[in-house]
């Protein structure tokens, strides 16, 4: 069996917009990817390591443990052997308590890629392939997250181009979620149910087409 690690935030955790509830595994995009790949006879398990509020490499002054760089290498070791690691982070770098730009998120993503590649694997364990996924641009945030993400729709501008350039430089696969979906039309940040389905299907086809597993 092949294993894929999804290292992400609430977009992959599957938070239901305007709530603190969670879509079921088969409804959120990592579960959809697992189902689609297995239907394509790939014999895959998708491992979710998705934490609400996780940044690339930055700290949350209010909620500890949201620095995605801390512990990443250990997560690679814990779940090895891995065929593929999907890194989808960046949205929370633009929360109101950070004065960040796309270049700051790019620096964080670079650190994550380097951390994965510098993990000391057990003898015989393969280094997994890397897929960098850029979330769609944040829309004007609504509801109870509006204050937390105030101004994020401006801060995130240029993120796709920054991640694409980084992926080319670091020889990672790259997928732009905005090519198949927007952010939630309900809260402006997460995925609605139909967006999980659309994105999960598109990412599955991309993984198969690029032979990432």
ZAMAR-286316 format. One record per residue: x, y, z of N, C-alpha, C in turn; residue in one letter; residue number from 1; chain. Coordinates in steps of 0.1 Angstrom, whole numbers, always signed. Layout:
<atoms>
+-------+-------+-------+-------+-------+-------+-------+-------+-------+------+-----+-----+
|   n_X |   n_Y |   n_Z |  ca_X |  ca_Y |  ca_Z |   c_X |   c_Y |   c_Z | type | seq | mol |
+-------+-------+-------+-------+-------+-------+-------+-------+-------+------+-----+-----+
|     X |     Y |     Z |     X |     Y |     Z |     X |     Y |     Z |    a | NUM |   A |
...
+-------+-------+-------+-------+-------+-------+-------+-------+-------+------+-----+-----+
</atoms>
This chain:
<atoms>
+-------+-------+-------+-------+-------+-------+-------+-------+-------+------+-----+-----+
|   n_X |   n_Y |   n_Z |  ca_X |  ca_Y |  ca_Z |   c_X |   c_Y |   c_Z | type | seq | mol |
+-------+-------+-------+-------+-------+-------+-------+-------+-------+------+-----+-----+
|    +8 |   -12 |    +0 |    +0 |    +0 |    +0 |    +9 |   +13 |    +0 |    x |   1 |   A |
|    +5 |   +22 |    -8 |   +12 |   +35 |    -9 |    +5 |   +45 |    +1 |    x |   2 |   A |
|   +14 |   +53 |    +7 |    +9 |   +63 |   +17 |   +11 |   +77 |   +12 |    x |   3 |   A |
|    +1 |   +86 |   +14 |    +2 |  +100 |   +10 |    +0 |  +108 |   +23 |    x |   4 |   A |
|    +9 |  +117 |   +27 |    +7 |  +125 |   +38 |    +2 |  +139 |   +34 |    x |   5 |   A |
|   -10 |  +143 |   +39 |   -15 |  +157 |   +36 |   -11 |  +165 |   +48 |    x |   6 |   A |
|    -3 |  +175 |   +46 |    +2 |  +184 |   +57 |    -4 |  +198 |   +54 |    x |   7 |   A |
|   -15 |  +201 |   +62 |   -23 |  +213 |   +58 |   -29 |  +219 |   +70 |    x |   8 |   A |
|   -40 |  +227 |   +68 |   -47 |  +234 |   +78 |   -62 |  +231 |   +78 |    x |   9 |   A |
|   -70 |  +241 |   +81 |   -84 |  +238 |   +82 |   -91 |  +236 |   +69 |    x |  10 |   A |
|   -84 |  +241 |   +58 |   -90 |  +238 |   +45 |   -91 |  +223 |   +42 |    x |  11 |   A |
|   -80 |  +216 |   +46 |   -80 |  +201 |   +44 |   -87 |  +194 |   +56 |    x |  12 |   A |
|   -86 |  +200 |   +68 |   -93 |  +194 |   +80 |  -108 |  +193 |   +77 |    x |  13 |   A |
|  -113 |  +202 |   +69 |  -127 |  +201 |   +65 |  -136 |  +209 |   +73 |    x |  14 |   A |
|  -132 |  +220 |   +79 |  -141 |  +228 |   +87 |  -153 |  +232 |   +78 |    x |  15 |   A |
|  -165 |  +231 |   +84 |  -177 |  +236 |   +77 |  -178 |  +251 |   +78 |    x |  16 |   A |
|  -178 |  +258 |   +68 |  -178 |  +273 |   +69 |  -190 |  +278 |   +78 |    x |  17 |   A |
|  -187 |  +288 |   +85 |  -196 |  +294 |   +95 |  -200 |  +285 |  +106 |    x |  18 |   A |
|  -191 |  +275 |  +109 |  -193 |  +266 |  +120 |  -180 |  +261 |  +126 |    x |  19 |   A |
|  -180 |  +254 |  +137 |  -168 |  +247 |  +142 |  -170 |  +232 |  +139 |    x |  20 |   A |
|  -178 |  +228 |  +130 |  -180 |  +214 |  +127 |  -172 |  +210 |  +115 |    x |  21 |   A |
|  -171 |  +197 |  +113 |  -162 |  +191 |  +103 |  -170 |  +182 |   +93 |    x |  22 |   A |
|  -167 |  +184 |   +80 |  -172 |  +175 |   +70 |  -166 |  +161 |   +73 |    x |  23 |   A |
|  -174 |  +151 |   +69 |  -170 |  +137 |   +71 |  -158 |  +134 |   +62 |    x |  24 |   A |
|  -150 |  +124 |   +65 |  -138 |  +120 |   +57 |  -141 |  +119 |   +43 |    x |  25 |   A |
|  -152 |  +112 |   +39 |  -155 |  +110 |   +25 |  -160 |  +122 |   +18 |    x |  26 |   A |
|  -162 |  +133 |   +26 |  -167 |  +145 |   +20 |  -156 |  +155 |   +18 |    x |  27 |   A |
|  -145 |  +155 |   +26 |  -135 |  +165 |   +25 |  -124 |  +160 |   +15 |    x |  28 |   A |
|  -116 |  +169 |   +10 |  -108 |  +165 |    -2 |   -98 |  +155 |    +0 |    x |  29 |   A |
|   -91 |  +153 |   +12 |   -82 |  +142 |   +13 |   -89 |  +129 |   +12 |    x |  30 |   A |
|  -101 |  +127 |   +17 |  -109 |  +115 |   +16 |  -113 |  +112 |    +2 |    x |  31 |   A |
|  -116 |  +123 |    -6 |  -120 |  +122 |   -20 |  -108 |  +117 |   -28 |    x |  32 |   A |
|   -97 |  +123 |   -25 |   -85 |  +118 |   -32 |   -82 |  +103 |   -29 |    x |  33 |   A |
|   -83 |   +99 |   -17 |   -81 |   +85 |   -14 |   -91 |   +76 |   -22 |    x |  34 |   A |
|  -103 |   +80 |   -22 |  -114 |   +72 |   -29 |  -111 |   +71 |   -43 |    x |  35 |   A |
|  -108 |   +83 |   -49 |  -105 |   +83 |   -64 |   -93 |   +75 |   -68 |    x |  36 |   A |
|   -82 |   +76 |   -60 |   -70 |   +69 |   -63 |   -72 |   +54 |   -62 |    x |  37 |   A |
|   -79 |   +50 |   -52 |   -82 |   +36 |   -50 |   -91 |   +30 |   -61 |    x |  38 |   A |
|  -100 |   +38 |   -65 |  -109 |   +34 |   -77 |  -100 |   +33 |   -89 |    x |  39 |   A |
|   -89 |   +40 |   -90 |   -80 |   +39 |  -101 |   -69 |   +28 |   -99 |    x |  40 |   A |
|   -72 |   +19 |   -88 |   -64 |    +7 |   -85 |   -50 |   +11 |   -81 |    x |  41 |   A |
|   -49 |   +22 |   -73 |   -36 |   +26 |   -68 |   -32 |   +20 |   -54 |    x |  42 |   A |
|   -42 |   +15 |   -47 |   -40 |   +10 |   -34 |   -33 |   +20 |   -25 |    x |  43 |   A |
|   -40 |   +31 |   -22 |   -35 |   +42 |   -15 |   -42 |   +45 |    -2 |    x |  44 |   A |
|   -34 |   +49 |    +8 |   -39 |   +54 |   +21 |   -35 |   +69 |   +22 |    x |  45 |   A |
|   -45 |   +78 |   +24 |   -42 |   +92 |   +26 |   -42 |   +95 |   +41 |    x |  46 |   A |
|   -31 |  +100 |   +46 |   -30 |  +103 |   +61 |   -31 |  +118 |   +62 |    x |  47 |   A |
|   -41 |  +122 |   +70 |   -44 |  +136 |   +73 |   -36 |  +141 |   +85 |    x |  48 |   A |
|   -28 |  +151 |   +83 |   -21 |  +159 |   +94 |   -25 |  +173 |   +91 |    x |  49 |   A |
|   -37 |  +177 |   +95 |   -43 |  +190 |   +92 |   -47 |  +197 |  +104 |    x |  50 |   A |
|   -41 |  +208 |  +107 |   -44 |  +215 |  +120 |   -50 |  +229 |  +117 |    x |  51 |   A |
|   -61 |  +232 |  +123 |   -67 |  +245 |  +121 |   -58 |  +256 |  +126 |    x |  52 |   A |
|   -56 |  +266 |  +118 |   -48 |  +277 |  +121 |   -33 |  +275 |  +118 |    x |  53 |   A |
|   -29 |  +264 |  +113 |   -15 |  +261 |  +110 |    -9 |  +271 |  +100 |    x |  54 |   A |
|    +2 |  +277 |  +103 |   +10 |  +286 |   +94 |   +21 |  +278 |   +87 |    x |  55 |   A |
|   +28 |  +284 |   +79 |   +40 |  +277 |   +73 |   +51 |  +276 |   +83 |    x |  56 |   A |
|   +57 |  +287 |   +87 |   +67 |  +286 |   +98 |   +66 |  +297 |  +108 |    x |  57 |   A |
|   +54 |  +303 |  +109 |   +52 |  +314 |  +118 |   +43 |  +310 |  +130 |    x |  58 |   A |
|   +45 |  +317 |  +141 |   +38 |  +314 |  +154 |   +25 |  +322 |  +155 |    x |  59 |   A |
|   +15 |  +316 |  +161 |    +3 |  +322 |  +164 |    +4 |  +327 |  +179 |    x |  60 |   A |
|    +3 |  +340 |  +181 |    +5 |  +346 |  +194 |    -6 |  +342 |  +204 |    x |  61 |   A |
|   -17 |  +337 |  +199 |   -29 |  +333 |  +207 |   -30 |  +318 |  +209 |    x |  62 |   A |
|   -28 |  +310 |  +199 |   -29 |  +296 |  +200 |   -16 |  +289 |  +197 |    x |  63 |   A |
|   -10 |  +283 |  +206 |    +3 |  +276 |  +204 |    +2 |  +264 |  +195 |    x |  64 |   A |
|   +14 |  +261 |  +189 |   +15 |  +249 |  +181 |   +11 |  +250 |  +167 |    x |  65 |   A |
|    +9 |  +263 |  +162 |    +5 |  +265 |  +148 |   +16 |  +267 |  +139 |    x |  66 |   A |
|   +29 |  +267 |  +143 |   +40 |  +268 |  +135 |   +42 |  +255 |  +128 |    x |  67 |   A |
|   +40 |  +254 |  +114 |   +40 |  +242 |  +107 |   +54 |  +236 |  +106 |    x |  68 |   A |
|   +64 |  +244 |  +108 |   +78 |  +238 |  +107 |   +82 |  +229 |  +118 |    x |  69 |   A |
|   +76 |  +233 |  +130 |   +80 |  +225 |  +142 |   +73 |  +211 |  +142 |    x |  70 |   A |
|   +81 |  +201 |  +142 |   +76 |  +188 |  +143 |   +74 |  +181 |  +129 |    x |  71 |   A |
|   +76 |  +189 |  +118 |   +73 |  +183 |  +105 |   +82 |  +171 |  +102 |    x |  72 |   A |
|   +95 |  +172 |  +105 |  +103 |  +161 |  +102 |   +99 |  +148 |  +110 |    x |  73 |   A |
|   +95 |  +150 |  +122 |   +90 |  +139 |  +130 |   +78 |  +133 |  +124 |    x |  74 |   A |
|   +69 |  +141 |  +118 |   +57 |  +135 |  +112 |   +61 |  +127 |  +100 |    x |  75 |   A |
|   +71 |  +131 |   +93 |   +76 |  +124 |   +81 |   +81 |  +110 |   +86 |    x |  76 |   A |
|   +89 |  +110 |   +97 |   +94 |   +98 |  +102 |   +83 |   +89 |  +107 |    x |  77 |   A |
|   +73 |   +94 |  +115 |   +62 |   +86 |  +120 |   +55 |   +79 |  +110 |    x |  78 |   A |
|   +52 |   +85 |   +99 |   +44 |   +80 |   +88 |   +51 |   +73 |   +77 |    x |  79 |   A |
|   +64 |   +72 |   +77 |   +72 |   +66 |   +66 |   +69 |   +51 |   +67 |    x |  80 |   A |
|   +70 |   +45 |   +55 |   +74 |   +50 |   +42 |   +63 |   +58 |   +35 |    x |  81 |   A |
|   +66 |   +69 |   +30 |   +56 |   +78 |   +23 |   +60 |   +78 |    +8 |    x |  82 |   A |
|   +49 |   +78 |    +0 |   +52 |   +79 |   -15 |   +51 |   +94 |   -19 |    x |  83 |   A |
|   +43 |  +102 |   -12 |   +40 |  +116 |   -15 |   +37 |  +124 |    -3 |    x |  84 |   A |
|   +42 |  +136 |    -2 |   +38 |  +146 |    +8 |   +32 |  +157 |    +1 |    x |  85 |   A |
|   +19 |  +161 |    +5 |   +12 |  +172 |    -1 |   +13 |  +184 |    +9 |    x |  86 |   A |
|   +19 |  +195 |    +6 |   +20 |  +206 |   +14 |   +10 |  +217 |    +9 |    x |  87 |   A |
|    +0 |  +220 |   +17 |   -10 |  +230 |   +14 |   -12 |  +239 |   +26 |    x |  88 |   A |
|    -3 |  +249 |   +26 |    -3 |  +259 |   +37 |    -1 |  +273 |   +32 |    x |  89 |   A |
|    -5 |  +283 |   +39 |    -2 |  +297 |   +35 |   -13 |  +306 |   +39 |    x |  90 |   A |
|   -26 |  +301 |   +39 |   -37 |  +310 |   +42 |   -36 |  +317 |   +55 |    x |  91 |   A |
|   -32 |  +309 |   +65 |   -32 |  +315 |   +79 |   -20 |  +324 |   +81 |    x |  92 |   A |
|   -10 |  +324 |   +72 |    +1 |  +334 |   +73 |    -5 |  +348 |   +71 |    x |  93 |   A |
|   -17 |  +349 |   +65 |   -22 |  +362 |   +62 |   -33 |  +367 |   +72 |    x |  94 |   A |
|   -33 |  +360 |   +84 |   -42 |  +365 |   +94 |   -39 |  +379 |   +99 |    x |  95 |   A |
|   -48 |  +385 |  +105 |   -47 |  +400 |  +108 |   -35 |  +402 |  +118 |    x |  96 |   A |
|   -31 |  +392 |  +126 |   -20 |  +395 |  +135 |    -6 |  +393 |  +129 |    x |  97 |   A |
|    -6 |  +391 |  +115 |    +7 |  +391 |  +108 |    +7 |  +402 |   +97 |    x |  98 |   A |
|   +18 |  +408 |   +95 |   +19 |  +418 |   +84 |   +27 |  +411 |   +73 |    x |  99 |   A |
|   +21 |  +400 |   +67 |   +28 |  +392 |   +58 |   +24 |  +394 |   +43 |    x | 100 |   A |
|   +33 |  +391 |   +34 |   +30 |  +392 |   +20 |   +32 |  +378 |   +14 |    x | 101 |   A |
|   +29 |  +376 |    +2 |   +31 |  +363 |    -5 |   +46 |  +359 |    -4 |    x | 102 |   A |
|   +55 |  +368 |    -4 |   +69 |  +365 |    -2 |   +72 |  +359 |   +11 |    x | 103 |   A |
|   +65 |  +363 |   +21 |   +67 |  +357 |   +35 |   +62 |  +343 |   +35 |    x | 104 |   A |
|   +51 |  +341 |   +29 |   +46 |  +327 |   +28 |   +55 |  +318 |   +20 |    x | 105 |   A |
|   +60 |  +324 |   +10 |   +70 |  +316 |    +1 |   +82 |  +312 |    +9 |    x | 106 |   A |
|   +87 |  +321 |   +18 |   +98 |  +317 |   +26 |   +95 |  +306 |   +36 |    x | 107 |   A |
|   +82 |  +306 |   +41 |   +78 |  +296 |   +49 |   +77 |  +282 |   +42 |    x | 108 |   A |
|   +71 |  +283 |   +30 |   +70 |  +271 |   +22 |   +84 |  +265 |   +19 |    x | 109 |   A |
|   +93 |  +274 |   +16 |  +107 |  +269 |   +13 |  +112 |  +261 |   +25 |    x | 110 |   A |
|  +110 |  +267 |   +37 |  +115 |  +260 |   +49 |  +109 |  +247 |   +51 |    x | 111 |   A |
|   +96 |  +245 |   +48 |   +89 |  +233 |   +49 |   +95 |  +222 |   +39 |    x | 112 |   A |
|   +97 |  +226 |   +27 |  +102 |  +217 |   +17 |  +116 |  +213 |   +21 |    x | 113 |   A |
|  +124 |  +222 |   +26 |  +138 |  +218 |   +30 |  +137 |  +209 |   +42 |    x | 114 |   A |
|  +128 |  +211 |   +51 |  +127 |  +203 |   +63 |  +123 |  +188 |   +59 |    x | 115 |   A |
|  +114 |  +187 |   +50 |  +111 |  +173 |   +45 |  +123 |  +167 |   +39 |    x | 116 |   A |
|  +130 |  +174 |   +30 |  +141 |  +168 |   +23 |  +153 |  +165 |   +32 |    x | 117 |   A |
|  +154 |  +172 |   +43 |  +165 |  +170 |   +53 |  +161 |  +160 |   +64 |    x | 118 |   A |
|  +150 |  +154 |   +63 |  +146 |  +144 |   +73 |  +155 |  +132 |   +73 |    x | 119 |   A |
|  +160 |  +128 |   +84 |  +169 |  +116 |   +84 |  +160 |  +104 |   +85 |    x | 120 |   A |
|  +159 |   +97 |   +73 |  +150 |   +86 |   +71 |  +157 |   +73 |   +77 |    x | 121 |   A |
|  +149 |   +63 |   +81 |  +155 |   +50 |   +84 |  +161 |   +44 |   +72 |    x | 122 |   A |
|  +171 |   +35 |   +74 |  +177 |   +29 |   +62 |  +167 |   +22 |   +53 |    x | 123 |   A |
|  +168 |   +25 |   +41 |  +160 |   +19 |   +31 |  +146 |   +26 |   +29 |    x | 124 |   A |
|  +143 |   +36 |   +37 |  +131 |   +43 |   +35 |  +133 |   +54 |   +24 |    x | 125 |   A |
|  +124 |   +54 |   +15 |  +125 |   +64 |    +4 |  +122 |   +78 |    +8 |    x | 126 |   A |
|  +128 |   +88 |    +1 |  +124 |  +102 |    +3 |  +111 |  +104 |    -5 |    x | 127 |   A |
|  +100 |  +109 |    +1 |   +88 |  +110 |    -7 |   +89 |  +121 |   -17 |    x | 128 |   A |
|   +81 |  +120 |   -27 |   +79 |  +131 |   -37 |   +71 |  +142 |   -30 |    x | 129 |   A |
|   +73 |  +154 |   -35 |   +66 |  +166 |   -28 |   +57 |  +173 |   -38 |    x | 130 |   A |
|   +45 |  +176 |   -34 |   +35 |  +183 |   -41 |   +31 |  +196 |   -33 |    x | 131 |   A |
|   +34 |  +207 |   -39 |   +30 |  +220 |   -33 |   +17 |  +224 |   -39 |    x | 132 |   A |
|    +7 |  +226 |   -30 |    -6 |  +231 |   -35 |    -8 |  +245 |   -29 |    x | 133 |   A |
|   -11 |  +254 |   -38 |   -14 |  +268 |   -33 |   -29 |  +269 |   -32 |    x | 134 |   A |
|   -34 |  +273 |   -20 |   -49 |  +275 |   -19 |   -54 |  +286 |   -27 |    x | 135 |   A |
|   -66 |  +286 |   -31 |   -72 |  +298 |   -39 |   -71 |  +311 |   -31 |    x | 136 |   A |
|   -71 |  +322 |   -38 |   -70 |  +335 |   -31 |   -82 |  +336 |   -21 |    x | 137 |   A |
|   -79 |  +342 |   -10 |   -89 |  +345 |    +1 |   -98 |  +356 |    -5 |    x | 138 |   A |
|  -111 |  +353 |    -3 |  -121 |  +363 |    -6 |  -124 |  +372 |    +6 |    x | 139 |   A |
|  -131 |  +383 |    +5 |  -134 |  +391 |   +17 |  -140 |  +382 |   +27 |    x | 140 |   A |
|  -134 |  +381 |   +39 |  -139 |  +371 |   +49 |  -152 |  +376 |   +55 |    x | 141 |   A |
|  -160 |  +366 |   +59 |  -173 |  +368 |   +64 |  -175 |  +361 |   +77 |    x | 142 |   A |
|  -184 |  +365 |   +85 |  -188 |  +358 |   +97 |  -178 |  +359 |  +108 |    x | 143 |   A |
|  -177 |  +349 |  +117 |  -169 |  +349 |  +129 |  -154 |  +350 |  +126 |    x | 144 |   A |
|  -150 |  +347 |  +114 |  -136 |  +348 |  +110 |  -132 |  +361 |  +104 |    x | 145 |   A |
|  -142 |  +370 |  +102 |  -139 |  +382 |   +94 |  -128 |  +390 |  +101 |    x | 146 |   A |
|  -129 |  +392 |  +114 |  -119 |  +400 |  +121 |  -105 |  +393 |  +120 |    x | 147 |   A |
|  -105 |  +380 |  +122 |   -92 |  +372 |  +122 |   -85 |  +374 |  +108 |    x | 148 |   A |
|   -93 |  +374 |   +98 |   -87 |  +375 |   +84 |   -89 |  +388 |   +78 |    x | 149 |   A |
|   -90 |  +399 |   +86 |   -92 |  +412 |   +80 |   -80 |  +416 |   +72 |    x | 150 |   A |
|   -83 |  +420 |   +59 |   -72 |  +424 |   +50 |   -65 |  +412 |   +43 |    x | 151 |   A |
|   -68 |  +400 |   +46 |   -61 |  +388 |   +41 |   -63 |  +387 |   +26 |    x | 152 |   A |
|   -74 |  +392 |   +20 |   -76 |  +391 |    +6 |   -67 |  +400 |    -2 |    x | 153 |   A |
|   -61 |  +410 |    +5 |   -50 |  +418 |    -2 |   -37 |  +413 |    +1 |    x | 154 |   A |
|   -34 |  +408 |   +13 |   -21 |  +403 |   +17 |   -17 |  +390 |    +8 |    x | 155 |   A |
|   -27 |  +382 |    +5 |   -24 |  +370 |    -2 |   -21 |  +371 |   -17 |    x | 156 |   A |
|   -23 |  +383 |   -22 |   -21 |  +385 |   -37 |    -7 |  +381 |   -41 |    x | 157 |   A |
|    -6 |  +374 |   -52 |    +7 |  +369 |   -57 |   +12 |  +356 |   -51 |    x | 158 |   A |
|    +4 |  +349 |   -43 |    +8 |  +337 |   -37 |   +10 |  +326 |   -47 |    x | 159 |   A |
|    +1 |  +325 |   -56 |    +2 |  +314 |   -66 |   +15 |  +315 |   -74 |    x | 160 |   A |
|   +18 |  +327 |   -79 |   +30 |  +329 |   -87 |   +43 |  +326 |   -78 |    x | 161 |   A |
|   +42 |  +331 |   -66 |   +54 |  +328 |   -57 |   +56 |  +313 |   -54 |    x | 162 |   A |
|   +45 |  +306 |   -52 |   +47 |  +292 |   -49 |   +51 |  +284 |   -62 |    x | 163 |   A |
|   +45 |  +289 |   -73 |   +49 |  +282 |   -86 |   +64 |  +284 |   -89 |    x | 164 |   A |
|   +69 |  +296 |   -87 |   +83 |  +298 |   -89 |   +92 |  +290 |   -79 |    x | 165 |   A |
|   +87 |  +289 |   -67 |   +95 |  +282 |   -57 |   +95 |  +267 |   -60 |    x | 166 |   A |
|   +83 |  +262 |   -65 |   +82 |  +248 |   -69 |   +92 |  +244 |   -80 |    x | 167 |   A |
|   +92 |  +253 |   -90 |  +101 |  +251 |  -101 |  +116 |  +251 |   -96 |    x | 168 |   A |
|  +119 |  +260 |   -88 |  +133 |  +261 |   -82 |  +136 |  +249 |   -74 |    x | 169 |   A |
|  +127 |  +244 |   -66 |  +130 |  +233 |   -57 |  +126 |  +219 |   -63 |    x | 170 |   A |
|  +122 |  +219 |   -76 |  +119 |  +207 |   -83 |  +108 |  +199 |   -76 |    x | 171 |   A |
|   +97 |  +206 |   -72 |   +85 |  +200 |   -66 |   +74 |  +201 |   -76 |    x | 172 |   A |
|   +65 |  +191 |   -75 |   +52 |  +192 |   -83 |   +44 |  +204 |   -77 |    x | 173 |   A |
|   +36 |  +210 |   -86 |   +28 |  +222 |   -81 |   +14 |  +222 |   -87 |    x | 174 |   A |
|    +5 |  +225 |   -78 |    -9 |  +226 |   -83 |   -16 |  +238 |   -77 |    x | 175 |   A |
|   -22 |  +246 |   -86 |   -29 |  +258 |   -82 |   -44 |  +255 |   -80 |    x | 176 |   A |
|   -49 |  +255 |   -67 |   -63 |  +252 |   -65 |   -72 |  +261 |   -72 |    x | 177 |   A |
|   -68 |  +273 |   -74 |   -77 |  +283 |   -81 |   -80 |  +280 |   -95 |    x | 178 |   A |
|   -73 |  +270 |  -101 |   -76 |  +266 |  -115 |   -89 |  +258 |  -115 |    x | 179 |   A |
|   -94 |  +253 |  -103 |  -106 |  +245 |  -103 |  -116 |  +250 |   -93 |    x | 180 |   A |
|  -113 |  +259 |   -84 |  -122 |  +264 |   -74 |  -118 |  +277 |   -68 |    x | 181 |   A |
|  -128 |  +284 |   -62 |  -125 |  +296 |   -54 |  -124 |  +292 |   -40 |    x | 182 |   A |
|  -122 |  +301 |   -31 |  -124 |  +299 |   -17 |  -139 |  +299 |   -14 |    x | 183 |   A |
|  -142 |  +295 |    -2 |  -156 |  +294 |    +2 |  -164 |  +307 |    -1 |    x | 184 |   A |
|  -176 |  +305 |    -8 |  -185 |  +316 |   -10 |  -192 |  +320 |    +3 |    x | 185 |   A |
|  -191 |  +312 |   +13 |  -198 |  +314 |   +26 |  -190 |  +322 |   +35 |    x | 186 |   A |
|  -177 |  +318 |   +37 |  -169 |  +325 |   +47 |  -156 |  +332 |   +40 |    x | 187 |   A |
|  -153 |  +329 |   +28 |  -142 |  +335 |   +21 |  -129 |  +329 |   +22 |    x | 188 |   A |
|  -128 |  +318 |   +31 |  -114 |  +313 |   +34 |  -114 |  +298 |   +31 |    x | 189 |   A |
|  -124 |  +290 |   +36 |  -123 |  +276 |   +35 |  -129 |  +270 |   +23 |    x | 190 |   A |
|  -133 |  +258 |   +23 |  -140 |  +251 |   +11 |  -154 |  +248 |   +15 |    x | 191 |   A |
|  -163 |  +251 |    +6 |  -177 |  +246 |    +8 |  -177 |  +231 |    +3 |    x | 192 |   A |
|  -188 |  +224 |    +5 |  -189 |  +210 |    +2 |  -186 |  +207 |   -12 |    x | 193 |   A |
|  -192 |  +215 |   -21 |  -190 |  +212 |   -36 |  -176 |  +215 |   -40 |    x | 194 |   A |
|  -169 |  +224 |   -33 |  -155 |  +228 |   -36 |  -146 |  +217 |   -32 |    x | 195 |   A |
|  -149 |  +210 |   -20 |  -141 |  +198 |   -17 |  -142 |  +188 |   -28 |    x | 196 |   A |
|  -154 |  +185 |   -33 |  -156 |  +175 |   -43 |  -148 |  +179 |   -56 |    x | 197 |   A |
|  -150 |  +191 |   -60 |  -143 |  +196 |   -73 |  -128 |  +195 |   -71 |    x | 198 |   A |
|  -123 |  +201 |   -60 |  -109 |  +201 |   -58 |  -103 |  +187 |   -57 |    x | 199 |   A |
|  -110 |  +179 |   -49 |  -105 |  +165 |   -47 |  -104 |  +157 |   -59 |    x | 200 |   A |
|  -114 |  +158 |   -68 |  -113 |  +151 |   -81 |  -102 |  +156 |   -90 |    x | 201 |   A |
|  -101 |  +170 |   -90 |   -90 |  +175 |   -99 |   -76 |  +172 |   -94 |    x | 202 |   A |
|   -74 |  +172 |   -81 |   -61 |  +168 |   -75 |   -58 |  +153 |   -78 |    x | 203 |   A |
|   -68 |  +145 |   -77 |   -66 |  +131 |   -79 |   -61 |  +129 |   -94 |    x | 204 |   A |
|   -68 |  +135 |  -103 |   -64 |  +134 |  -117 |   -50 |  +139 |  -119 |    x | 205 |   A |
|   -46 |  +150 |  -113 |   -33 |  +155 |  -114 |   -22 |  +146 |  -109 |    x | 206 |   A |
|   -25 |  +140 |   -97 |   -16 |  +130 |   -91 |   -14 |  +118 |  -101 |    x | 207 |   A |
|   -24 |  +114 |  -107 |   -23 |  +102 |  -116 |   -16 |  +106 |  -129 |    x | 208 |   A |
|   -19 |  +118 |  -134 |   -13 |  +123 |  -146 |    +2 |  +125 |  -145 |    x | 209 |   A |
|    +6 |  +130 |  -134 |   +20 |  +133 |  -131 |   +28 |  +122 |  -125 |    x | 210 |   A |
|   +20 |  +110 |  -123 |   +27 |   +98 |  -118 |   +34 |  +101 |  -105 |    x | 211 |   A |
|   +27 |  +108 |   -95 |   +33 |  +111 |   -83 |   +32 |  +100 |   -72 |    x | 212 |   A |
|   +25 |   +90 |   -76 |   +25 |   +78 |   -67 |   +28 |   +65 |   -75 |    x | 213 |   A |
+-------+-------+-------+-------+-------+-------+-------+-------+-------+------+-----+-----+
</atoms>
